[in-house]
Amino acid sequence: MLARLTSKNQITIPKGIMARLPDVQYFDVDYVDGKILLKPLKVHGTDLGEVRAKIKSLGLSEDCVDEAIRWARSR
């Protein structure tokens, strides 16, 4: 299938392809060996209240969360 690049660097994914990907709105885009790869991603909503309740049930403090974030960002 052919997809044309617009002046805003956008392409439209053909209906035939999207029909095989129900409920997908986001893609991970990568460039590998001269090819553009689109990997469909499913985004799950998160309830902040549930996250806070889980942190509290685990006995974690804000300092623990800050430390975990620093660790994750350093990778």
Secondary structure, 3 states (H helix, E strand, C coil): CCCCCCCCCCCCCCHHHHCCCCCCCEEEEEEECCEEEEEEECCCCCCHHHHHHHHHHCCCCHHHHHHHHHHHHCC
